[in-house]
């Protein structure tokens, strides 16, 4: 399968659940092969979750 550089630009939109169904499926498949994008998504999710958890802990 040809590597699609465009998919690398979708990490933020994926983390925010802002992709269309087709984009989401393509990017999810891409994440299984691309550790760099997976890392960006995990950090984005962790950052967004920290804002939800901090008020509960404080």
VEXDO-838972 format. One record per atom (N, C-alpha, C, O, CB): residue number from 1; x, y, z; atom name. Coordinates in nm, 2 decimals. Glycine has a CB too. Layout:
<site NUM; <X; Y; Z>; CA>,
...
//
This chain:
<site 1; <0.08; -0.12; 0.00>; N>,
<site 1; <0.00; 0.00; 0.00>; CA>,
<site 1; <0.09; 0.12; 0.00>; C>,
<site 1; <0.18; 0.13; 0.08>; O>,
<site 1; <-0.09; 0.00; 0.12>; CB>,
<site 2; <0.05; 0.22; -0.08>; N>,
<site 2; <0.13; 0.34; -0.09>; CA>,
<site 2; <0.11; 0.43; 0.03>; C>,
<site 2; <0.00; 0.45; 0.08>; O>,
<site 2; <0.09; 0.42; -0.22>; CB>,
<site 3; <0.22; 0.48; 0.08>; N>,
<site 3; <0.22; 0.56; 0.20>; CA>,
<site 3; <0.16; 0.70; 0.17>; C>,
<site 3; <0.21; 0.76; 0.07>; O>,
<site 3; <0.36; 0.58; 0.27>; CB>,
<site 4; <0.06; 0.74; 0.24>; N>,
<site 4; <-0.01; 0.87; 0.21>; CA>,
<site 4; <0.03; 0.97; 0.31>; C>,
<site 4; <-0.01; 0.97; 0.42>; O>,
<site 4; <-0.16; 0.85; 0.21>; CB>,
<site 5; <0.12; 1.07; 0.26>; N>,
<site 5; <0.17; 1.17; 0.35>; CA>,
<site 5; <0.05; 1.26; 0.41>; C>,
<site 5; <0.07; 1.31; 0.52>; O>,
<site 5; <0.27; 1.26; 0.28>; CB>,
<site 6; <-0.06; 1.27; 0.33>; N>,
<site 6; <-0.17; 1.35; 0.38>; CA>,
<site 6; <-0.22; 1.30; 0.51>; C>,
<site 6; <-0.27; 1.38; 0.59>; O>,
<site 6; <-0.28; 1.35; 0.27>; CB>,
<site 7; <-0.22; 1.18; 0.54>; N>,
<site 7; <-0.27; 1.12; 0.66>; CA>,
<site 7; <-0.20; 1.18; 0.78>; C>,
<site 7; <-0.26; 1.19; 0.89>; O>,
<site 7; <-0.26; 0.97; 0.66>; CB>,
<site 8; <-0.07; 1.21; 0.77>; N>,
<site 8; <0.00; 1.27; 0.88>; CA>,
<site 8; <-0.05; 1.40; 0.93>; C>,
<site 8; <-0.04; 1.44; 1.04>; O>,
<site 8; <0.15; 1.29; 0.84>; CB>,
<site 9; <-0.12; 1.47; 0.84>; N>,
<site 9; <-0.18; 1.60; 0.88>; CA>,
<site 9; <-0.31; 1.59; 0.95>; C>,
<site 9; <-0.37; 1.69; 0.99>; O>,
<site 9; <-0.20; 1.68; 0.75>; CB>,
<site 10; <-0.36; 1.47; 0.97>; N>,
<site 10; <-0.49; 1.45; 1.03>; CA>,
<site 10; <-0.49; 1.41; 1.17>; C>,
<site 10; <-0.59; 1.38; 1.23>; O>,
<site 10; <-0.57; 1.34; 0.95>; CB>,
<site 11; <-0.37; 1.41; 1.24>; N>,
<site 11; <-0.36; 1.37; 1.38>; CA>,
<site 11; <-0.45; 1.45; 1.47>; C>,
<site 11; <-0.52; 1.39; 1.55>; O>,
<site 11; <-0.22; 1.37; 1.42>; CB>,
<site 12; <-0.44; 1.58; 1.46>; N>,
<site 12; <-0.52; 1.66; 1.55>; CA>,
<site 12; <-0.67; 1.64; 1.53>; C>,
<site 12; <-0.75; 1.63; 1.63>; O>,
<site 12; <-0.49; 1.81; 1.53>; CB>,
<site 13; <-0.71; 1.64; 1.40>; N>,
<site 13; <-0.86; 1.62; 1.38>; CA>,
<site 13; <-0.90; 1.48; 1.43>; C>,
<site 13; <-1.02; 1.47; 1.47>; O>,
<site 13; <-0.88; 1.63; 1.22>; CB>,
<site 14; <-0.82; 1.38; 1.41>; N>,
<site 14; <-0.86; 1.25; 1.46>; CA>,
<site 14; <-0.87; 1.25; 1.61>; C>,
<site 14; <-0.97; 1.20; 1.67>; O>,
<site 14; <-0.75; 1.14; 1.42>; CB>,
<site 15; <-0.77; 1.32; 1.68>; N>,
<site 15; <-0.78; 1.32; 1.83>; CA>,
<site 15; <-0.90; 1.40; 1.88>; C>,
<site 15; <-0.96; 1.37; 1.98>; O>,
<site 15; <-0.65; 1.39; 1.88>; CB>,
<site 16; <-0.95; 1.49; 1.80>; N>,
<site 16; <-1.07; 1.57; 1.83>; CA>,
<site 16; <-1.20; 1.51; 1.78>; C>,
<site 16; <-1.31; 1.57; 1.80>; O>,
<site 16; <-1.06; 1.71; 1.78>; CB>,
<site 17; <-1.19; 1.39; 1.72>; N>,
<site 17; <-1.30; 1.32; 1.66>; CA>,
<site 17; <-1.37; 1.41; 1.56>; C>,
<site 17; <-1.50; 1.42; 1.55>; O>,
<site 17; <-1.40; 1.28; 1.77>; CB>,
<site 18; <-1.29; 1.48; 1.47>; N>,
<site 18; <-1.35; 1.57; 1.37>; CA>,
<site 18; <-1.33; 1.53; 1.23>; C>,
<site 18; <-1.35; 1.61; 1.14>; O>,
<site 18; <-1.28; 1.71; 1.39>; CB>,
<site 19; <-1.30; 1.40; 1.21>; N>,
<site 19; <-1.29; 1.35; 1.07>; CA>,
<site 19; <-1.42; 1.29; 1.02>; C>,
<site 19; <-1.51; 1.25; 1.10>; O>,
<site 19; <-1.18; 1.24; 1.07>; CB>,
<site 20; <-1.44; 1.29; 0.89>; N>,
<site 20; <-1.55; 1.22; 0.83>; CA>,
<site 20; <-1.53; 1.07; 0.85>; C>,
<site 20; <-1.42; 1.03; 0.89>; O>,
<site 20; <-1.56; 1.26; 0.68>; CB>,
<site 21; <-1.64; 1.00; 0.83>; N>,
<site 21; <-1.63; 0.85; 0.84>; CA>,
<site 21; <-1.52; 0.79; 0.76>; C>,
<site 21; <-1.44; 0.71; 0.81>; O>,
<site 21; <-1.76; 0.79; 0.80>; CB>,
<site 22; <-1.51; 0.83; 0.63>; N>,
<site 22; <-1.40; 0.77; 0.55>; CA>,
<site 22; <-1.26; 0.81; 0.59>; C>,
<site 22; <-1.17; 0.73; 0.59>; O>,
<site 22; <-1.42; 0.82; 0.40>; CB>,
<site 23; <-1.25; 0.94; 0.63>; N>,
<site 23; <-1.12; 0.98; 0.68>; CA>,
<site 23; <-1.08; 0.91; 0.81>; C>,
<site 23; <-0.97; 0.87; 0.83>; O>,
<site 23; <-1.12; 1.14; 0.71>; CB>,
<site 24; <-1.18; 0.89; 0.90>; N>,
<site 24; <-1.15; 0.82; 1.02>; CA>,
<site 24; <-1.11; 0.68; 1.00>; C>,
<site 24; <-1.01; 0.63; 1.07>; O>,
<site 24; <-1.28; 0.83; 1.11>; CB>,
<site 25; <-1.17; 0.61; 0.91>; N>,
<site 25; <-1.14; 0.47; 0.88>; CA>,
<site 25; <-0.99; 0.47; 0.82>; C>,
<site 25; <-0.91; 0.38; 0.86>; O>,
<site 25; <-1.24; 0.41; 0.79>; CB>,
<site 26; <-0.96; 0.56; 0.73>; N>,
<site 26; <-0.83; 0.56; 0.67>; CA>,
<site 26; <-0.72; 0.59; 0.77>; C>,
<site 26; <-0.62; 0.53; 0.77>; O>,
<site 26; <-0.83; 0.66; 0.55>; CB>,
<site 27; <-0.75; 0.69; 0.86>; N>,
<site 27; <-0.65; 0.73; 0.96>; CA>,
<site 27; <-0.63; 0.62; 1.06>; C>,
<site 27; <-0.52; 0.60; 1.11>; O>,
<site 27; <-0.69; 0.86; 1.03>; CB>,
<site 28; <-0.74; 0.55; 1.11>; N>,
<site 28; <-0.73; 0.44; 1.20>; CA>,
<site 28; <-0.64; 0.33; 1.15>; C>,
<site 28; <-0.56; 0.28; 1.22>; O>,
<site 28; <-0.87; 0.39; 1.24>; CB>,
<site 29; <-0.66; 0.30; 1.02>; N>,
<site 29; <-0.57; 0.20; 0.96>; CA>,
<site 29; <-0.43; 0.25; 0.95>; C>,
<site 29; <-0.33; 0.17; 0.97>; O>,
<site 29; <-0.62; 0.17; 0.81>; CB>,
<site 30; <-0.41; 0.38; 0.93>; N>,
<site 30; <-0.27; 0.44; 0.92>; CA>,
<site 30; <-0.21; 0.43; 1.06>; C>,
<site 30; <-0.09; 0.40; 1.07>; O>,
<site 30; <-0.28; 0.59; 0.88>; CB>,
<site 31; <-0.28; 0.45; 1.17>; N>,
<site 31; <-0.23; 0.44; 1.30>; CA>,
<site 31; <-0.17; 0.31; 1.34>; C>,
<site 31; <-0.08; 0.30; 1.42>; O>,
<site 31; <-0.33; 0.48; 1.41>; CB>,
<site 32; <-0.22; 0.20; 1.28>; N>,
<site 32; <-0.17; 0.07; 1.30>; CA>,
<site 32; <-0.03; 0.05; 1.24>; C>,
<site 32; <0.04; -0.04; 1.28>; O>,
<site 32; <-0.26; -0.04; 1.24>; CB>,
<site 33; <0.01; 0.14; 1.15>; N>,
<site 33; <0.14; 0.13; 1.09>; CA>,
<site 33; <0.24; 0.24; 1.12>; C>,
<site 33; <0.36; 0.23; 1.10>; O>,
<site 33; <0.12; 0.13; 0.94>; CB>,
<site 34; <0.19; 0.35; 1.18>; N>,
<site 34; <0.27; 0.47; 1.20>; CA>,
<site 34; <0.28; 0.51; 1.35>; C>,
<site 34; <0.19; 0.56; 1.41>; O>,
<site 34; <0.21; 0.59; 1.12>; CB>,
<site 35; <0.40; 0.47; 1.40>; N>,
<site 35; <0.42; 0.50; 1.55>; CA>,
<site 35; <0.42; 0.65; 1.57>; C>,
<site 35; <0.38; 0.70; 1.68>; O>,
<site 35; <0.55; 0.44; 1.59>; CB>,
<site 36; <0.47; 0.73; 1.48>; N>,
<site 36; <0.48; 0.88; 1.50>; CA>,
<site 36; <0.34; 0.94; 1.52>; C>,
<site 36; <0.32; 1.02; 1.61>; O>,
<site 36; <0.55; 0.95; 1.38>; CB>,
<site 37; <0.25; 0.90; 1.43>; N>,
<site 37; <0.11; 0.96; 1.44>; CA>,
<site 37; <0.04; 0.90; 1.56>; C>,
<site 37; <-0.03; 0.98; 1.63>; O>,
<site 37; <0.03; 0.92; 1.31>; CB>,
<site 38; <0.07; 0.78; 1.60>; N>,
<site 38; <0.01; 0.72; 1.72>; CA>,
<site 38; <0.05; 0.80; 1.84>; C>,
<site 38; <-0.02; 0.83; 1.93>; O>,
<site 38; <0.04; 0.57; 1.73>; CB>,
<site 39; <0.18; 0.83; 1.84>; N>,
<site 39; <0.24; 0.91; 1.96>; CA>,
<site 39; <0.17; 1.04; 1.97>; C>,
<site 39; <0.14; 1.09; 2.08>; O>,
<site 39; <0.39; 0.92; 1.94>; CB>,
<site 40; <0.15; 1.11; 1.86>; N>,
<site 40; <0.09; 1.24; 1.86>; CA>,
<site 40; <-0.06; 1.23; 1.91>; C>,
<site 40; <-0.10; 1.31; 1.99>; O>,
<site 40; <0.09; 1.31; 1.72>; CB>,
<site 41; <-0.13; 1.13; 1.86>; N>,
<site 41; <-0.27; 1.11; 1.91>; CA>,
<site 41; <-0.27; 1.08; 2.06>; C>,
<site 41; <-0.36; 1.14; 2.13>; O>,
<site 41; <-0.33; 1.00; 1.82>; CB>,
<site 42; <-0.19; 1.00; 2.10>; N>,
<site 42; <-0.19; 0.96; 2.25>; CA>,
<site 42; <-0.16; 1.08; 2.33>; C>,
<site 42; <-0.22; 1.10; 2.43>; O>,
<site 42; <-0.08; 0.85; 2.27>; CB>,
<site 43; <-0.06; 1.16; 2.29>; N>,
<site 43; <-0.02; 1.28; 2.37>; CA>,
<site 43; <-0.14; 1.38; 2.36>; C>,
<site 43; <-0.17; 1.44; 2.47>; O>,
<site 43; <0.10; 1.35; 2.31>; CB>,
<site 44; <-0.21; 1.39; 2.25>; N>,
<site 44; <-0.32; 1.48; 2.24>; CA>,
<site 44; <-0.43; 1.44; 2.33>; C>,
<site 44; <-0.49; 1.52; 2.40>; O>,
<site 44; <-0.37; 1.49; 2.09>; CB>,
<site 45; <-0.46; 1.31; 2.33>; N>,
<site 45; <-0.57; 1.26; 2.42>; CA>,
<site 45; <-0.53; 1.28; 2.56>; C>,
<site 45; <-0.62; 1.32; 2.65>; O>,
<site 45; <-0.59; 1.11; 2.39>; CB>,
<site 46; <-0.41; 1.25; 2.60>; N>,
<site 46; <-0.36; 1.27; 2.74>; CA>,
<site 46; <-0.38; 1.41; 2.78>; C>,
<site 46; <-0.42; 1.44; 2.89>; O>,
<site 46; <-0.22; 1.22; 2.76>; CB>,
<site 47; <-0.34; 1.50; 2.70>; N>,
<site 47; <-0.35; 1.64; 2.73>; CA>,
<site 47; <-0.49; 1.69; 2.75>; C>,
<site 47; <-0.52; 1.76; 2.84>; O>,
<site 47; <-0.28; 1.73; 2.62>; CB>,
<site 48; <-0.58; 1.64; 2.66>; N>,
<site 48; <-0.72; 1.68; 2.67>; CA>,
<site 48; <-0.78; 1.62; 2.80>; C>,
<site 48; <-0.87; 1.68; 2.86>; O>,
<site 48; <-0.80; 1.64; 2.55>; CB>,
<site 49; <-0.74; 1.50; 2.83>; N>,
<site 49; <-0.79; 1.43; 2.95>; CA>,
<site 49; <-0.74; 1.50; 3.08>; C>,
<site 49; <-0.81; 1.50; 3.18>; O>,
<site 49; <-0.76; 1.29; 2.95>; CB>,
<site 50; <-0.62; 1.56; 3.08>; N>,
<site 50; <-0.57; 1.62; 3.20>; CA>,
<site 50; <-0.65; 1.73; 3.24>; C>,
<site 50; <-0.66; 1.76; 3.36>; O>,
<site 50; <-0.42; 1.66; 3.17>; CB>,
<site 51; <-0.72; 1.80; 3.15>; N>,
<site 51; <-0.81; 1.91; 3.19>; CA>,
<site 51; <-0.93; 1.87; 3.25>; C>,
<site 51; <-0.99; 1.94; 3.33>; O>,
<site 51; <-0.84; 1.99; 3.06>; CB>,
<site 52; <-0.97; 1.74; 3.22>; N>,
<site 52; <-1.09; 1.69; 3.28>; CA>,
<site 52; <-1.06; 1.63; 3.42>; C>,
<site 52; <-1.15; 1.63; 3.51>; O>,
<site 52; <-1.15; 1.58; 3.19>; CB>,
<site 53; <-0.94; 1.58; 3.44>; N>,
<site 53; <-0.91; 1.51; 3.56>; CA>,
<site 53; <-0.86; 1.61; 3.67>; C>,
<site 53; <-0.89; 1.59; 3.79>; O>,
<site 53; <-0.80; 1.40; 3.54>; CB>,
<site 54; <-0.79; 1.71; 3.63>; N>,
<site 54; <-0.73; 1.80; 3.73>; CA>,
<site 54; <-0.84; 1.86; 3.82>; C>,
<site 54; <-0.81; 1.87; 3.94>; O>,
<site 54; <-0.66; 1.92; 3.65>; CB>,
<site 55; <-0.95; 1.91; 3.77>; N>,
<site 55; <-1.05; 1.97; 3.87>; CA>,
<site 55; <-1.11; 1.86; 3.97>; C>,
<site 55; <-1.14; 1.90; 4.08>; O>,
<site 55; <-1.17; 2.03; 3.79>; CB>,
<site 56; <-1.11; 1.74; 3.93>; N>,
<site 56; <-1.16; 1.63; 4.02>; CA>,
<site 56; <-1.06; 1.61; 4.13>; C>,
<site 56; <-1.10; 1.58; 4.24>; O>,
<site 56; <-1.19; 1.51; 3.94>; CB>,
<site 57; <-0.93; 1.60; 4.09>; N>,
<site 57; <-0.83; 1.57; 4.19>; CA>,
<site 57; <-0.81; 1.69; 4.28>; C>,
<site 57; <-0.78; 1.67; 4.40>; O>,
<site 57; <-0.70; 1.54; 4.11>; CB>,
<site 58; <-0.82; 1.81; 4.23>; N>,
<site 58; <-0.78; 1.93; 4.32>; CA>,
<site 58; <-0.88; 1.95; 4.42>; C>,
<site 58; <-0.87; 2.05; 4.50>; O>,
<site 58; <-0.78; 2.05; 4.23>; CB>,
//
